[in-house]
Amino acid sequence: MLLANRAFRRLFTAQVVALVGTGLLTVALGLLAYDIAGSSAGAVLGTALAIKMIAYVFVPPVVSALVNALPRTFVLVTADAIRALAALALPFVDQVWQIYVLIFVLQAASATFTPTFQAVIPSVVPDTRQYTRALALSRLAYDLESLVSPLIAAALLTVISFHTIFVGTALGFVVSAVMVLGTRLPKHVAAERTSPTDGIATFVKNHELQGLLALNMVVAAATALVTVNSVVYVRDLFGGGSSSLAVALGFYGAGSMVAALLIPRALEFTDDHRLMLFGAGVAVAGTTAATAVSTLSGGTPAWIALATTWSILGIGTSMISTPSARILRRRSDETTRTSIFTAQFSLSHAAFLVTYPVAGWVGALFGQFTAAATLTGLATLAALSAARLWSRSRDPVAVSA
């Protein structure tokens, strides 16, 4: 059984605790932004999100090359320590620029922790089937965090101030560090010479990884539609309230979790490529449906259509994201694994730098129909590109279970 693996169990616990801490941070940060900036809080949070994406795209390759020779435990614990200190400093800020600086530091540390953590798991769980289950558990953890953390934050806010929630965030990172510190990780085999562009160069040269890169755009298009425009569908188009928004996002998360639970079983009967391309088709169907839903004006049929569409988008994105690390594992070894996982982390978030503005600005300027249609076009082109690239990849290892 997967959780009988002590090293994985401790690392998975570290991931879950850190995710809950990050979720609490999201809620508290919104309240802090409003406390400092008032009605301009939305602009502050939008800038903070942009800073996060910039950190996720540009920091990982550089830091990965710099820390390549260091033990993985030291890298993970140091990243957690930096995140904890940044979270503890946030309650003391009184200027918007201070928020931006601390968010960059915190997200840069997260951008170091996450790909390093993901690259360690294949060595801790060498069996392919067990590794697939580990990926499914990881996906479930992400989806559950998005649903549970706001509820925990809401409960905490009834007895403490939002400033104190930052302490809870820091404790999550501290517990994560302790769990990692107490885990015996396989010895890290460092590459003799590394460059920040090593992993990206591998993506450029390999058809299978190029296909994965195209599917990152499919995920980014579908996710941006949900993340950025759910509030517009719920509040402006359908006249719903905050609770309705939470329910809509819950359907997206539920779809993702259902897919994650079924993926290990599905991969016993098919290969990564077919499953992920099918997921891309599901995601494109979801964005196409969202285009139609944007023409509705409320009522029970509209709400049912929205819930169904968001569930489909959750299923499609999970069918791509959950198995993707199997490809990274297959295309790397002990010396190149961190650089490959880091490149995927960086490049996948670069796609959001395209789709977030499309979802937000196109929706604001031309309406939700045009935004959803544009994202559907991007997702369709990306899915077709992935299918073409993978049809050219005849390596039998590339399609093995």
N, C-alpha and C positions, 0 to 999 in steps of 0.2 A: 504493500500500500504506500502511496506517495508520501503521505504525512508521517509514515514510520521512518522516513529518511530524516534524521535529526538535523542535519545541516540545512536541508530545504525547509523543514518546519520552522526553524529559527529565522531564516531569511524571509520566509513568507510572512511570519509574524511581524518582522521589522517593516516589511512593505505595507502591511495593513495599518499598523500603528502610525507610520509616517503619512499614509494617505489620509487618515482621519485628521491628523494634525493639519495637513494641507487644506482639507475641506473647511476646517474651523477657521483657518487663516483667510480663506476667501470671503466668508461671512463677515469676520471682524474687520477686514480691510475695507469692505464697502461702507461699514459704519464709521470707520476712522476717516475715510475720504469725505463723507458727508459732514462729519464733525469739523473738519478743517476747511473744506471748500464749499459747503452748503449746496446750493443748486447746481454748482459746477462739478459735483461729485462724479457724474457720468463721464465727463471729459477726463477727469483724473483716472478713473478706472479704465477707460479706453486706452489712455496712454500707458498705464501700468501693464495692460494686456499686450500692447505693442512691444514694450520693453521685455516682457516675458518671452515673446516669440523671437525677438532679436537675440536674446541670451541663448535660447534653445537652438537657434540656427548657427550662430557664429562661435559661441564659447566651446562647445564639446570637442570639435576637432583639434583646437589649439591645446586645450587642457589635457586631452587624451595623449597627445604627443609628449607633453611636458612630464606627465606622471607615468609614462609607459613602464619605466623600470621600477616603480614603487610597488610594494605589496598591495594587493587589492583591499585587504582589510584596512590598511592605513588610509587609502584613498576614500573608501566608503565612510569610515568613522570621521575623518576630517571634514568631509562634505556635510555630514549630519551635524557636526559641531558648529560649522559656519551657519547652517540654516537655523539652528537653535538660537545662536547669538543674534542673528538678524531679526528673528521673530521677537526676541526679548527686547530689542531696541525699538521696535515699531510703536509701542505705547507711549514712548517719550518724545516722538516727533511732533513738531508744531508748524512745519512748513511742507508744502507740497513737494518741493524738490528733494526733501529728505526721504519722503515715501519712495520716490523714483530710485534713489540711490540704493536704499535698503532692498527694494524689490529686485533690482538688478543683481545685487550680491546674493540674495536668497535664491533667485532663479538660476543664476550661474552655478551655484552649488548643486541645485537640483539637476541641472543639465550635466553635471559631472557624475552625480550619484547614479542617476537612472540608467544610462547606457552601461556603466561599469557593473551595476547590479545585474542587468539583463545578460551581460556577457559571462557572468560567473555561473549562472544557473545551468547552462549546458554541461559544465564540468561537474557540478554537484549532482545533477540528474542525467547520467549518461544514457540511460535506456530511452529509446525513441518514443515508445508509447507513454512511459511515465513523464517524459518531457512535454509531450502534447497535453497531458492532463495538467501539468504545471502551468502551461500557457493559459489553459482554460480557467484555472483557479485565479491566475493573475488578472485576467480580463474580468472575472466576476468581482474581484476585489475593487477594481477601478469603478465598475458600474454601481456596486453597493455603496461605495464611498460617496458617489454623487447623490445618492438617495438618502443615505443615513446621516451624513455630516450636517446638512442643514437642520435636520430634526434634533440632533444633539446640540447644535449651536442654539436653536430656539429654546430648548429646555434649559440650557445653561444661562441664557440671557434673562430668564425669570428670576434668577438668584444672584447673578454677578453682572458686572459691567462688561462691555465688549473689550475693554482694555485687558481684563483678566483672561479673556479667551486666548490672547496671544501667548499667555503663559502655558495654556493647554497645548497650543501648537508646538511651543518649544519642548515641552515634555514628550510629545510624540516623537520628535526628532532625537531626543536624548535616549528614549527607550529603544528606538531603532538602532542607534549607535551601540548601545549595550548588547542588543541581540546579535549584531554583526560581530562585535568584539569577542563574544563568547562562542563564535562558530569557527570551526577549523575548516578553512577553505583550502582547496587544492593549490599547490604551489604555482604561482604565476610564472609563465615562461614569456619573458619579454623579447620583442623583436630587437635585433642588433641595432638597426637604424630606423627611426620613424620620422614621418613628416605629417603635419596636420591634414594633408591631402591624400594620404595613403588609402584610407577607406573609400573616399569619394572616387579615387582613380580606379579602384576595383569595381565599383558600381558602373563606371563609364565603360569598362572593358567587357563586362559580363552580361549576356543577354538575359539571363534569369533575373539578375539583380536590376537590370533596366526595366524589366516587366514589373517587378515589385515597386520600383520608383514610380511608374505610371499609375499603379493601383493606389499609391499614397495619395495621388491627386483625386481619385474617386472618393476615398475616405474623407479627404479634406473638404471636398465639395458638399458631400452629404452632411458631414458634421457641422460645417459652417452654417448651412441652412437651418439646422436645429438650434445650434448655440446662439446664433445672432438674431434669427428672425422668429423664433418661437413666440417671443413676447409680442411681436407685431401681429402674428396670426391670432393669438389668444385675446389680446386686449383691443387692438384696433379693428381687426376684421370681424371678430366674433363677439366682441363686447364682454369677454370673460374677466375674471378677477385673478388675484395672485394665486389663489388655491388652484384655479384652473390651469395656470401656467405650470405649477408643480406637477399636476396630474399628467399634462402633456409630456413634460420631460420624463416623467415616470414611465410612460409607455415606451419612449425611446430606450430608456435603460432596461426595461423589461424585455424588449425585443433582443437587445444585445446579450442579456444574460441567458435567455433561452437558447440562442445560437451557440454561445460559449459552452453551455452544458452538453449540447448535441455534437459539437465538432469532433471531440476525440473519437466518438463512435463512428461518425461519418468518414473519418480518415482511415478507418479500417477497411472501407469499401471503395474509396477513391483516392486520388492523389491531391497534393496541395494545389497544383495549377487549376485543375478542374473545379475544385471547391471554391477557390478564391475568385476565379473568373465568374462562376455562378453567383457568388456574393456580389461581384461588381454589377452583374445584370440586375440583381435584386435592388442594389443601391440606386442604379439608374431608374429602375421602375419607381422607386420611392420618390426621387426628385421630380420625375415626370408627374406622379400623382400629386405632389405638393404644388405643382404648377396649376393643376385643375382645382385643388382645394382652395387656392388663393382667390378663386373667382366666387367662392361661396360667401354668404353673409350671416352665418349663424344658424341656430336651430339644431335640433337633435341629429339630423343626417350629417350636418357639417361637422359636428363634434365627433361623430363616429368615424367620419372620413379622416379627420385630423389624427385621431388616436390610431387608426389603422395604418395611415401613412407613416407616422412617426415610429410605430413598431416595425414596419418594413425597413425603414432607414436604419434602425438599430440592428436588425438582423443582418442586413447587407454589410454594414461597416464591420460588425464583429466577425463575419465570415472571412473578411479580408485580413483584419488586424490580428486576430488570434493565432492563425497558423503562420503568419509572416516570419516569426522568429525561427521556424523550422528551416526556412530557406537560408537565413543568415547563418544558422548553425552549420548547415550543409556546405556553405560556401566559405567557411573559415576553419582555421585550426587554432591551437592554443596560442600561437604567436600573433595571429591576425584577428582573433575574435573581437577583442575590444575595439579595434579600429573599425571593423565592419559594423558592429552594433552602434558605435558612435556615429558613423556616417548615416545609417538608417534613421537614427534619432534626429540628427540635424536636418537631413533632406526631407524627411516626412513633415517636420514642422515648417520647413521652408514653403511647402505647399499651402499652408494656412496663411502665409503672408500674401498669397494670391486670392484665396477663397474668402477670407474674412472681409477684406474691403469690397469684393464683389457682392457678397451677401448684404453687407451693411449699406454701402453707398449706392449701388444699383437699386436696391430695394427702396431707399429713401428718395432717390431722384426719379425713378421710373416705375416704382410699384413692385409689389411682391410677385406678381405674375412674371415680370421681366427678370427679376432676380433669380427665381426658381428655374426659369427657362435657360438663363445663362449658365447657371450651375449644372443643369442637366446636360447642356452642350459640352461643358468642360469634362464632366464625368464620362460622357459617352465617348468622346475622343480619347480620353485616357484609357478607358476599358478596352477599346478597339486596339489601341497601341500595345497594351499588355498582351492581348491575345495574339497579335502579330509577332511580337518579340518572342513569346514563348513557343509559338509554332516553329520558330527558327532554332529553338534550343532543343537539340536532339540528344543531349547527354542523358543516358539512362538514369544516372544518379539524380538528375534534376526532377524526375517524376516518380521516384521511389517513395514508398511510405515510410 
